[in-house]
Amino acid sequence: MNKMKMFIIMLMTFSVIACFYAGVGTGEPLVPALIIMGDSVVDAGNNNRLNTLIKANFPPYGRDFLAHNATGRFSNGKLATDFTAESLGFTSYPVPYLSQEANGTNLLTGANFASGASGYDDGTAIFYNAITLNQQLKNYKEYQNKVTNIVGSERANKIFSGAIHLLSTGSSDFLQSYYINPILNRIFTPDQYSDRLMKPYSTFVQNLYDLGARKIGVTTLPPLGCLPAAITLFGETGNNNTCVERLNQDAVSFNTKLNNTSMNLTNNLPGLKLVVFDIYNPLLNMAMNPVENGFFESRRACCGTGTVETSFLCNARSVGTCSNATNYVFWDGFHPSEAANRVIANNLLVQGIPLIS
């Protein structure tokens, strides 16, 4: 039985790879569009246009990106979603919806609505003056109108139903809200807070479905306790070399609820393909076994001291920034390096077979 399961998985994987190369050969992407929503892990520059401290449009961010430009991506180079776009056969990345490039035919292959410091709880985004998930959905509706005006309703509806809609959020709800908000963590246990976040998640998926989306992917929480800034801020005093286990357990609990909620949504929404992408285990594996995964350092990030720096604290004057980020799992205190994002993206491609088959 186990051999048969392995054979089926291998067969499906080879089929996807064959389709991928076929798409590359013909210049046709595997899906008509890629829609991205969520937080800083996938924000490609929307926060550049906001009055917020949560930005990454300055060096050393983007130093290994195309033309070495700081585009607003919270990494030294490409995001996991950039690699995903390439693997799907797109020749460009989804444009940040608030950017000047988000117009005309550029919108036909998708758009990026994500905003650093956003979360399932709109209160998280509001506190940091980021774009709430509800506002991201409103922006998506506006996007749909623009696409419909360009190509007509029939083709537009095919684009929306065939597009992959990827949601990656939730970390900010815990690290930048729940854990540091004495009101929240006094009223709710971590488990209760996770339950609380399932309602906006369910509503979000239902709303996307009502707008014609039929292929949706959502990422799990990462191992929160292994992020360098989390180890510094929430770890035991004097122990800066170990993941914070209670934070990782909170992430595991949340991910279990996310999977169960997603299963219920799939059962209740006819025609919906909803995939929960596990980024917890790939990132945990890199954090716990860096050398085996081709890395040198996983406890400290590349930027600055590697302990807390992120956003405006990670800047051109940050002392101690590493010279070669490919050796590091984390670029800054919260975000993976381009090298780690590549590994994550490779895992997403295999897990996402149902969305492209």
Secondary structure, 3 states (H helix, E strand, C coil): CHHHHHHHHHHHHHHHHHHHHHHHHHCCCCCCCEEEEECCCCCCCHHHHCCCCCCCCCCCCCCCCHHHCCCCCCCCCCCHHHHHHHHCCCCCCCEECCCCCCCHHHHHHEEECCCCCCCCCHHHHHHCCCCCHHHHHHHHHHHHHHHHHHHCHHHHHHHHHHCEEEEECCHHHHHCCHHHCHHHHHHCCHHHHHHHHHHHHHHHHHHHHHCCCCEEEEECCCCHHHCHHHHHHHCCCCCCCCCCHHHHHHHHHHHHHHHHHHHHHHHHCCCCEEEEECCHHHHHHHHHCCHHHCCCECCCCCCCCCCCCCHHHCCCCCCCCCCCHHHECECCCCCECHHHHHHHHHHHHHHCHHHHC
